[in-house]
Amino acid sequence: MTTLQPRPPYSEAELAALYPPHLRLQLVQILLRHGERTPVSPRFTNAGLAPFWPYCSAVRRLRSAVLDPGAGSGSADKSFSTLEWKRRLETFGPNDAPVLAAGPGRELDGVCEMGMLTDLGRETTLQLGRRLRRLYVDRLGFLPAAIADTDFMYLRATPVPRALESMQQTLHGLYPAHTRATDLPPPTILSRSPADETLFPNDVNCRRFAALARAFAQRAADRWNGSDDMAFLTKQLGRWMPDDSPKVAVDSHPRLSGIMDTVSATSAHGPQTRLPSEFYDPRVKQVLEKIAVEEWFQGYKESQEYRTLGIGALLGDVVSRMAVSAEQSTADAEYGAMPKSSAAGATPVRFALSGCHDTTLAAIIASLGAFGKDEWPPFTSHVAIELFSRADKPAPSPAAAPLTTSWWPVFLGGSRAGLPPASIGRKPTADLTDLEKQRLQGHYVRIRYNDRPITVPGCKAPGKHLDGDESFCTLVCPPPRRSPVTEEFLNDEMVQEAFKAIVDKFTPRDWKQQCRVNVRALAFPTKPEPAGY
């Protein structure tokens, strides 16, 4: 869970293998964990760790929109100006008197809030954007070198400020100021209310998922609290635990995952905010992560319901965007591709960038059956989900036929009048017609986690991946063929379950309703439901 050490840039040989000439890169969707941050709550002050850290220079130069009727006339946009300000934190002092929060060196400015993106976190996410530029702009030529608009992008972040700020830093690294036109319209960044958020596992607003998460966490506690590994952690760290919870445990106070959070945040930053040396024993890190990974992510590996409620809605959106891109449709506003209506037509989305969290990335990888290690996703980790088409297929047109009405009423659930026919989107593979399957054939999905390809186990069978490379999963498989003599199927019906069908199995049909039902039902599946198939 500490700072990511990026692998070296791909060699020419690696690049040729990763992006073979007989495939055309068509859509890239990046989901990134925020950069380095402070702990989400103050812990181990008894070990000399300052509760407030002086690593957040951004709060010295904040800017807010303020209503200013004198700034212009006519358009409402011109009646706003900006107020520049800096922020200081206030906290409790002796006898509950308010005092200014100070860093370990009595710093008053640049002091971070709990869980705030630090200067280092801004730097690492900026560097991520630069690495994405080197790959997708400089080496592959997939994205333009300079931009006059961002209509080809889908930008989104969770309501947590560090996720939004990390996404913005990454976007700035991808397209620094000198690559943006002087009249570039402000990019549109999407967000959702907490009740609708699916860009992380939303246990706060999904009661059934919260019940599942508690059950798997309790199982981890029952399994590990009396183990030799936990005894080792208590021996190493117990002297710093509070008197009312002297032993380290999955459900101690602080919880084992909270201890890991503070260890990771401190190990990423400077000497002013370090814990005693025993916290950084390599075995301590290994045991903390092994147990925390089981507590938080084992449910995705074992339970289809856990996958459905925890991350299925997000992956359903990701696959819907692929289907829309594959069929070259502009009727996908319901699925987040958001075509921009203009005189020239609708711009298809080619690049998506979403600011999210460690729990998002691990949930994605685990739900696809590819989370094989016990390592927690480091700060500034990312998952790249890439859609390819065969190079001999016609290239997607840069602009589809003009829309006769805006996509906005559809996005709100209104009529489709004036729009092209509905796209495949979230339609389950089992319900697709042969014609619809043909529109999606010849496309492949490849996932890279921190620049390393991963393989979905359900894509390893013949017919479910690109010949010679199991990491390229077919989006859909061709319909089964019948023998002209025996009328029997020549290829197994199971071949139909390529990438889209795998995700379809845990894509919710009504996430909010499914979150409300069966809250007290058994948490663990009665039969194996392995991920990635």
C-alpha positions as MATLAB code, in Angstrom:
seq = 'MTTLQPRPPYSEAELAALYPPHLRLQLVQILLRHGERTPVSPRFTNAGLAPFWPYCSAVRRLRSAVLDPGAGSGSADKSFSTLEWKRRLETFGPNDAPVLAAGPGRELDGVCEMGMLTDLGRETTLQLGRRLRRLYVDRLGFLPAAIADTDFMYLRATPVPRALESMQQTLHGLYPAHTRATDLPPPTILSRSPADETLFPNDVNCRRFAALARAFAQRAADRWNGSDDMAFLTKQLGRWMPDDSPKVAVDSHPRLSGIMDTVSATSAHGPQTRLPSEFYDPRVKQVLEKIAVEEWFQGYKESQEYRTLGIGALLGDVVSRMAVSAEQSTADAEYGAMPKSSAAGATPVRFALSGCHDTTLAAIIASLGAFGKDEWPPFTSHVAIELFSRADKPAPSPAAAPLTTSWWPVFLGGSRAGLPPASIGRKPTADLTDLEKQRLQGHYVRIRYNDRPITVPGCKAPGKHLDGDESFCTLVCPPPRRSPVTEEFLNDEMVQEAFKAIVDKFTPRDWKQQCRVNVRALAFPTKPEPAGY';
ca = [
       0.000    0.000    0.000;
       3.042    2.270   -0.178;
       4.380    4.364   -3.052;
       4.268    2.635   -6.417;
       7.581    2.056   -8.116;
       6.662    2.243  -11.838;
       8.225   -0.300  -14.125;
      10.573    1.019  -16.842;
       9.009    2.153  -20.136;
       8.196   -0.639  -22.549;
      11.012   -1.641  -24.904;
      10.275   -1.627  -28.626;
       9.940   -5.411  -28.554;
       7.520   -5.261  -25.608;
       5.502   -2.531  -27.286;
       5.209   -4.552  -30.504;
       3.937   -7.552  -28.535;
       1.525   -5.524  -26.412;
       0.113   -3.606  -29.389;
       0.384   -5.955  -32.394;
      -0.050   -4.375  -35.835;
      -3.021   -6.575  -36.758;
      -5.050   -4.983  -33.936;
      -6.234   -1.378  -33.694;
      -6.545    0.295  -30.293;
     -10.055    1.760  -30.139;
     -10.936    2.720  -26.543;
      -8.870    3.159  -23.361;
     -10.410    3.421  -19.903;
      -8.087    4.290  -17.009;
      -9.114    3.901  -13.371;
      -6.535    5.260  -10.954;
      -6.041    5.155   -7.253;
      -5.326    8.574   -5.769;
      -1.782    9.515   -4.876;
      -0.113    9.576   -1.476;
      -2.197   11.028    1.326;
      -2.246   11.503    5.056;
      -3.882    8.828    7.263;
      -7.662    8.990    7.333;
      -7.582    9.424   11.123;
      -4.844   10.280   13.643;
      -3.222    7.192   15.139;
      -0.147    6.387   17.232;
       0.366    9.869   18.604;
       1.718    7.991   21.654;
       4.561    6.845   19.381;
       5.454   10.459   18.580;
       3.526   10.713   15.297;
       2.121   14.202   14.755;
      -1.624   14.209   13.985;
      -1.246   17.030   11.438;
       1.246   16.881    8.588;
       2.825   19.867    6.766;
       2.774   18.362    3.273;
      -0.176   20.098    1.563;
       1.092   23.251   -0.157;
      -2.066   23.502   -2.292;
      -4.095   24.896    0.629;
      -1.895   28.013    0.568;
      -3.420   29.020   -2.772;
      -7.087   28.115   -3.032;
      -9.559   29.698   -5.428;
     -13.359   29.697   -5.254;
     -16.102   30.983   -7.516;
     -18.059   33.887   -6.037;
     -21.096   35.720   -7.314;
     -20.000   39.111   -8.636;
     -22.643   41.041  -10.577;
     -20.081   43.710  -11.411;
     -17.857   41.244  -13.264;
     -20.002   41.292  -16.414;
     -23.481   41.628  -17.810;
     -25.835   39.444  -19.756;
     -24.688   35.832  -19.369;
     -24.884   34.371  -15.900;
     -21.418   32.909  -16.419;
     -19.983   36.439  -16.506;
     -21.444   37.355  -13.128;
     -18.925   35.209  -11.298;
     -15.362   35.967  -10.363;
     -12.856   34.157   -8.186;
     -11.871   34.620   -4.582;
      -8.330   33.581   -3.745;
      -7.699   32.435   -0.200;
      -5.522   30.183    1.930;
      -6.681   27.708    4.537;
      -5.551   27.035    8.076;
      -6.872   24.276   10.293;
      -8.356   24.807   13.732;
      -8.572   22.103   16.369;
      -9.203   21.573   20.073;
      -6.712   22.894   22.601;
      -6.561   22.751   26.421;
     -10.001   22.966   28.031;
     -11.522   22.643   24.525;
     -10.268   26.087   23.598;
      -9.844   26.480   19.787;
      -6.246   26.523   18.627;
      -4.570   26.430   15.235;
      -3.491   22.963   14.143;
       0.266   22.806   13.683;
       2.642   20.378   12.049;
       5.489   18.622   13.865;
       7.715   21.681   13.341;
       4.923   24.049   14.487;
       4.020   24.813   10.859;
       0.680   26.620   10.502;
       0.424   26.822    6.700;
       0.336   23.921    4.290;
      -1.082   21.648    6.991;
      -3.058   18.654    5.692;
      -6.466   17.467    6.748;
      -7.052   13.791    7.474;
      -6.933   11.707    4.294;
      -5.781   14.642    2.171;
      -3.721   14.337   -1.003;
      -0.198   15.496   -0.209;
       2.364   17.273   -2.352;
       3.953   13.885   -3.032;
       0.567   12.495   -4.089;
       0.169   15.339   -6.557;
       3.630   14.641   -7.953;
       3.099   10.897   -8.429;
      -0.266   11.342  -10.139;
       1.238   14.033  -12.373;
       3.962   11.537  -13.292;
       1.292    8.932  -14.051;
      -0.256   11.345  -16.542;
       3.142   11.891  -18.151;
       3.640    8.123  -18.479;
       0.212    7.813  -20.100;
       1.179   10.577  -22.520;
       4.425    8.846  -23.447;
       2.530    5.655  -24.215;
      -0.729    6.769  -25.816;
       0.453    9.993  -27.476;
       4.181    9.734  -28.173;
       4.656    6.038  -28.862;
       1.280    4.763  -30.062;
      -0.201    7.929  -31.562;
      -3.582    6.845  -30.212;
      -4.389   10.205  -28.589;
      -3.724   13.607  -30.201;
      -0.610   15.507  -29.180;
      -2.604   18.698  -28.590;
      -6.281   19.279  -27.892;
      -8.830   21.955  -28.685;
     -11.592   20.215  -26.711;
     -12.080   17.221  -24.437;
     -15.218   15.881  -26.109;
     -13.495   12.537  -26.758;
     -12.910   12.045  -23.021;
     -15.036   10.689  -20.211;
     -13.774   12.198  -16.936;
     -15.137   11.195  -13.553;
     -14.144   11.082   -9.888;
     -15.644    9.992   -6.614;
     -16.908   12.641   -4.151;
     -13.681   12.249   -2.127;
     -11.451   15.305   -2.844;
      -8.205   13.315   -3.137;
      -9.699   11.229   -5.956;
     -10.786   14.301   -7.927;
      -7.477   16.091   -7.368;
      -5.487   13.013   -8.405;
      -7.514   12.674  -11.590;
      -6.943   16.357  -12.354;
      -3.193   16.007  -11.758;
      -3.107   12.986  -14.088;
      -5.039   14.870  -16.755;
      -2.570   17.754  -16.419;
       0.328   15.332  -16.912;
      -1.372   13.834  -19.957;
      -2.128   17.227  -21.487;
       0.087   19.925  -19.924;
      -0.706   23.589  -20.499;
       1.346   23.973  -23.685;
      -0.653   21.182  -25.383;
      -4.045   22.786  -24.718;
      -5.545   25.356  -27.060;
      -5.880   28.833  -25.596;
      -9.640   28.681  -26.140;
     -10.040   25.128  -24.792;
     -13.476   24.869  -23.148;
     -13.386   23.762  -19.516;
     -13.352   19.949  -19.345;
     -16.530   18.358  -18.014;
     -15.826   16.190  -14.965;
     -18.656   13.957  -13.816;
     -19.510   13.229  -10.211;
     -22.355   11.513   -8.408;
     -24.120   11.957   -5.125;
     -22.929    9.492   -2.453;
     -26.174    7.516   -2.727;
     -25.509    6.894   -6.449;
     -21.761    6.357   -6.295;
     -20.454    3.135   -7.827;
     -16.861    4.203   -8.502;
     -15.955    2.512   -5.231;
     -17.628   -0.296   -3.243;
     -20.391    1.697   -1.593;
     -21.097   -0.097    1.673;
     -22.508    3.089    3.216;
     -25.402    3.283    0.752;
     -25.815   -0.421   -0.055;
     -27.140   -2.208    3.037;
     -26.846   -5.718    1.633;
     -23.257   -5.144    0.548;
     -22.453   -3.740    3.996;
     -23.838   -6.949    5.538;
     -21.724   -9.073    3.198;
     -18.616   -7.027    3.942;
     -19.164   -7.398    7.712;
     -19.573  -11.161    7.362;
     -16.352  -11.608    5.381;
     -14.510   -9.285    7.774;
     -15.729  -11.318   10.755;
     -14.650  -14.527    9.058;
     -11.183  -13.035    8.576;
     -11.124  -12.036   12.245;
     -12.128  -15.548   13.331;
      -9.459  -17.053   11.107;
      -6.532  -14.756   11.931;
      -6.957  -13.253   15.406;
      -5.501  -16.278   17.163;
      -2.846  -17.019   14.569;
       0.929  -16.974   14.879;
       1.018  -14.111   12.365;
      -1.191  -11.973   14.602;
       0.905  -12.868   17.642;
       3.949  -11.645   15.726;
       2.231   -8.326   14.994;
       1.292   -7.907   18.655;
       4.854   -8.647   19.707;
       6.175   -6.031   17.298;
       3.537   -3.312   17.704;
       1.574   -4.109   20.857;
       3.429   -1.579   23.007;
       1.911    1.195   20.898;
      -1.665   -0.107   21.034;
      -4.148    1.566   23.439;
      -4.697    0.076   26.895;
      -8.262   -0.997   26.070;
      -7.114   -2.899   22.958;
      -3.562   -4.071   23.653;
      -3.440   -6.809   21.036;
      -3.348   -6.306   17.287;
      -6.377   -7.942   15.665;
      -8.488   -7.676   12.539;
     -11.117   -5.943   14.691;
      -8.862   -4.270   17.282;
      -8.859   -0.534   17.875;
      -7.308    0.677   15.691;
      -8.256   -2.098   13.274;
      -5.504   -3.992   11.538;
      -6.369   -2.227    8.270;
      -6.103    1.123   10.074;
      -2.635    0.227   11.350;
      -1.670   -0.649    7.787;
      -3.083    2.677    6.588;
      -0.863    4.675    8.945;
       2.215    2.552    8.259;
       1.753    3.017    4.521;
       1.134    6.762    4.709;
       4.137    7.361    6.962;
       6.497    5.171    4.942;
       5.681    7.229    1.839;
       6.552   10.585    3.407;
       9.343   12.385    5.205;
      11.261   11.888    8.473;
       9.057   14.383   10.329;
       6.197   11.882   10.190;
       7.750    8.495   10.882;
       6.834    5.765   13.318;
       9.309    3.699   15.349;
      11.398    1.328   13.236;
       9.498   -1.833   14.197;
       6.501   -0.646   12.170;
       8.596   -0.922    9.001;
       9.851   -4.467    9.477;
       9.325   -6.148    6.043;
       7.491   -9.035    7.677;
       5.136   -6.596    9.427;
       4.189   -5.140    6.058;
       3.767   -8.596    4.515;
       1.511   -9.879    7.301;
      -0.552   -6.681    7.508;
      -1.261   -6.737    3.783;
      -1.940  -10.481    3.610;
      -4.629  -10.328    6.284;
      -6.123   -7.005    5.149;
      -6.391   -8.246    1.550;
      -8.358  -11.275    2.746;
     -10.603   -9.157    4.963;
     -11.445   -6.634    2.260;
     -11.241   -8.494   -1.041;
     -11.789  -12.221   -0.552;
     -15.527  -11.727   -1.023;
     -14.997  -10.710   -4.656;
     -13.160  -13.969   -5.313;
     -15.813  -16.197   -3.737;
     -19.252  -14.611   -4.078;
     -21.120  -13.477   -7.182;
     -23.435  -11.359   -5.028;
     -20.416   -9.644   -3.448;
     -19.073   -8.830   -6.923;
     -22.485   -7.670   -8.113;
     -23.125   -5.207   -5.298;
     -19.525   -4.143   -4.723;
     -18.196   -3.426   -8.220;
     -20.651   -4.863  -10.773;
     -22.324   -1.545  -11.567;
     -18.996    0.088  -12.395;
     -17.774   -2.775  -14.567;
     -21.177   -2.827  -16.242;
     -20.599    0.804  -17.233;
     -17.093   -0.016  -18.470;
     -18.329   -2.871  -20.663;
     -21.287   -0.820  -21.906;
     -18.853    1.820  -23.106;
     -16.932   -0.898  -24.952;
     -20.082   -2.197  -26.624;
     -20.999    1.298  -27.738;
     -17.521    1.856  -29.144;
     -17.514   -1.527  -30.880;
     -20.835   -0.934  -32.619;
     -19.871    2.692  -33.385;
     -23.079    3.978  -31.837;
     -23.824    7.422  -30.462;
     -26.918    6.259  -28.590;
     -25.043    5.543  -25.401;
     -25.754    8.436  -23.092;
     -27.404    6.097  -20.603;
     -24.132    4.197  -20.303;
     -21.751    7.043  -19.623;
     -20.112    7.583  -23.008;
     -21.885   10.931  -23.224;
     -21.669   11.937  -26.878;
     -21.406   15.692  -27.286;
     -23.969   17.128  -29.613;
     -22.630   19.721  -32.045;
     -23.117   20.959  -35.562;
     -20.530   18.460  -36.755;
     -22.177   15.513  -35.038;
     -21.420   13.415  -31.983;
     -17.904   12.696  -30.802;
     -17.319    9.088  -29.709;
     -15.435    8.589  -26.471;
     -11.910    7.247  -26.994;
     -10.407    7.842  -23.562;
     -11.860    7.627  -20.046;
     -10.110    8.686  -16.858;
     -11.628    8.024  -13.437;
     -10.220    9.038  -10.057;
     -10.994    6.389   -7.462;
      -9.479    4.274   -4.695;
      -7.513    1.169   -3.726;
     -10.764   -0.645   -2.995;
     -11.941    0.089   -6.543;
      -8.879   -1.331   -8.268;
      -8.618   -4.427   -6.070;
     -12.341   -5.101   -6.492;
     -12.008   -4.946  -10.288;
      -8.995   -7.250  -10.450;
     -10.359   -9.693   -7.857;
     -13.790   -9.867   -9.528;
     -12.101  -10.806  -12.791;
     -10.192  -13.598  -11.062;
      -6.777  -11.983  -11.487;
      -5.908  -10.731   -7.989;
      -3.374  -13.398   -7.220;
      -1.010  -11.687   -4.776;
      -1.371  -10.545   -1.199;
      -0.189   -7.009   -1.962;
      -2.462   -4.055   -1.335;
      -2.660   -1.668   -4.343;
       0.010    1.024   -3.806;
      -0.730    4.733   -4.033;
      -1.173    5.927   -7.648;
      -1.840    2.431   -8.953;
      -3.976    2.244  -12.068;
      -5.921   -0.208  -14.180;
      -5.985    0.320  -17.945;
      -8.865   -1.447  -19.729;
      -8.207   -1.358  -23.466;
     -10.537   -2.273  -26.320;
      -9.020   -3.401  -29.625;
     -10.508   -4.223  -32.999;
      -9.037   -6.164  -35.862;
      -7.116   -3.850  -38.140;
      -9.040   -5.169  -41.151;
     -12.331   -3.894  -39.696;
     -13.443   -0.421  -40.804;
     -12.097    2.224  -38.450;
     -14.676    4.047  -36.312;
     -15.777    7.256  -37.964;
     -14.544   10.405  -36.193;
     -18.057   11.755  -36.026;
     -21.369    9.998  -36.347;
     -24.490   11.396  -37.939;
     -25.686   14.574  -36.199;
     -28.129   14.099  -33.393;
     -31.463   15.805  -33.811;
     -31.985   16.224  -30.084;
     -29.742   16.389  -27.060;
     -28.769   13.248  -25.148;
     -29.676   15.011  -21.906;
     -33.369   14.025  -21.664;
     -32.376   10.403  -22.223;
     -29.778   10.622  -19.486;
     -32.593   11.690  -17.179;
     -34.777    8.806  -18.302;
     -36.815   10.668  -20.901;
     -37.856    9.780  -24.420;
     -35.443    8.601  -27.097;
     -37.311   10.581  -29.756;
     -34.903   11.920  -32.376;
     -31.995    9.694  -31.269;
     -30.483    6.715  -33.096;
     -31.711    3.234  -32.101;
     -30.742    2.087  -28.628;
     -27.272    0.596  -28.391;
     -26.439   -2.802  -26.928;
     -25.031   -1.197  -23.797;
     -25.905   -3.312  -20.759;
     -27.994   -5.843  -22.666;
     -26.838   -9.261  -21.411;
     -24.921  -11.380  -23.871;
     -27.480  -14.169  -23.551;
     -30.177  -11.787  -24.840;
     -28.211  -10.509  -27.843;
     -29.388  -11.440  -31.289;
     -26.928  -12.995  -33.728;
     -26.846   -9.665  -35.568;
     -25.986   -7.801  -32.374;
     -23.234  -10.305  -31.581;
     -21.804   -9.811  -35.048;
     -21.538   -6.073  -34.370;
     -19.358   -6.832  -31.344;
     -17.225   -9.551  -32.874;
     -13.648   -8.938  -33.897;
     -13.013   -6.951  -30.704;
     -10.664   -7.817  -27.849;
     -10.267   -6.586  -24.287;
      -6.921   -6.394  -22.523;
      -6.346   -5.236  -18.949;
      -3.062   -3.880  -17.616;
      -2.585   -3.390  -13.895;
       0.286   -0.997  -13.194;
       1.538   -1.558  -16.759;
       1.533   -5.348  -16.496;
      -1.054   -7.359  -18.472;
      -3.302   -9.649  -16.467;
      -5.227  -12.687  -17.669;
      -8.889  -13.389  -16.895;
      -9.144  -17.142  -16.221;
     -12.422  -17.456  -18.102;
     -10.692  -16.182  -21.237;
      -8.056  -18.919  -21.380;
     -10.183  -21.438  -23.276;
      -9.824  -21.695  -27.079;
     -12.053  -19.220  -28.870;
     -12.128  -16.816  -25.941;
      -8.860  -15.002  -26.600;
      -6.602  -13.794  -29.355;
      -4.607  -16.639  -30.834;
      -1.253  -16.765  -29.094;
      -2.037  -14.322  -26.264;
      -4.496  -15.177  -23.489;
      -4.382  -11.626  -22.107;
      -6.449  -10.448  -25.113;
      -9.961  -11.617  -24.209;
     -12.627  -11.640  -26.908;
     -15.390   -9.143  -26.170;
     -17.979  -11.678  -27.385;
     -17.599  -15.042  -29.053;
     -19.225  -16.054  -32.352;
     -22.565  -17.883  -32.157;
     -22.243  -21.676  -32.006;
     -22.178  -23.298  -35.465;
     -24.254  -26.352  -36.340;
     -23.009  -29.233  -38.424;
     -24.776  -29.260  -41.807;
     -24.937  -33.060  -41.517;
     -25.785  -33.816  -37.863;
     -27.246  -30.425  -36.899;
     -25.164  -30.654  -33.708;
     -23.230  -27.667  -32.404;
     -19.652  -27.687  -33.657;
     -18.356  -25.466  -30.883;
     -19.228  -25.690  -27.226;
     -22.004  -23.416  -25.999;
     -19.673  -22.381  -23.176;
     -17.482  -20.616  -25.712;
     -20.079  -17.858  -25.617;
     -18.812  -16.705  -22.229;
     -16.132  -14.224  -23.266;
     -15.331  -10.951  -21.495;
     -18.742   -9.286  -21.765;
     -20.569  -12.421  -20.668;
     -18.247  -12.834  -17.683;
     -19.011   -9.286  -16.506;
     -22.713   -9.666  -17.355;
     -22.965  -12.345  -14.669;
     -22.293   -9.821  -11.911;
     -23.698   -6.653  -13.490;
     -26.728   -5.623  -11.401;
     -30.037   -5.052  -13.140;
     -31.241   -2.643  -10.430;
     -28.383   -1.884   -8.055;
     -30.376    0.179   -5.547;
     -33.136   -2.407   -5.300;
     -30.657   -5.264   -4.969;
     -28.934   -3.312   -2.198;
     -32.161   -3.207   -0.198;
     -33.233   -6.863   -0.303;
     -32.025   -9.980    1.512;
     -30.149   -7.866    4.048;
     -30.288  -10.650    6.667;
     -29.842  -13.563    4.286;
     -26.833  -15.879    4.497;
     -23.676  -14.067    3.424;
     -21.634  -16.936    2.009;
     -22.536  -18.814   -1.181;
     -23.691  -22.403   -0.766;
     -21.640  -23.573   -3.743;
     -18.406  -22.318   -5.347;
     -18.773  -19.106   -7.363;
     -15.195  -18.418   -8.472;
     -14.398  -15.055  -10.016;
     -13.337  -14.595  -13.621;
     -15.694  -17.085  -15.298;
];
